[in-house]
């Protein structure tokens, strides 16, 4: 999809990957980028930076855990601009811990990392299908393809996010709907900083090169132009996926050793 003159919505765009994607889409000529985040003031700063750089953007506070809030945003943007061409469901949270993590953490992970994607698709698909064209980009994580040591709620819900994006692409691809799935690994964001202060610290430190959000946004822009489904920020993730598929037992054994080594490094 060419983004010139398109209407784009990006959630979780007060900073990090979301803010960088919003800025990239504006540079690509979007007619307006709707910058949203639960942090309304942060969204305003991101939108202001886009306008200062010569792009078109507006900010909205948005809690993606609320289906009603997502639906209201879509209705408002559609009424004022005529439709949404690209919806980037990017907001996410990380909750560390294992099976013992509190239900509140599991519930939050599920509502933000999975159901926000479902509610966004539910809101925008009718208009996209009516036009015979539209683009949905969902942000998951390399943890959704592999795993995340020390963060079961995060890993499990990101796996579900991957599955939902695959389902969307398969179900609606022949009806003009394009879907991309962003699966970043180590990116310099507030979420990464939060993980490095908890039980997942050693695993994060071993995750390889830490990319800037701007680098990832450029990867996303190129993938959308090519209408490519899977966006891997780190080349090695593809190799890990192949190893996991070729011999899952061996992969699990290797991850156990990695987990043990990471625990010794805590």
Helices and strands as residue ranges (DSSP letters): E 7-10, H 16-27, E 32-37, H 40-52, E 57-61, H 67-81, E 86-89, H 103-110, I 111-115, H 116-131, E 134-139, G 142-144, H 152-172, G 173-175, E 177-183, H 190-195, H 201-205, H 213-226, E 230-232, H 236-246, H 248-265
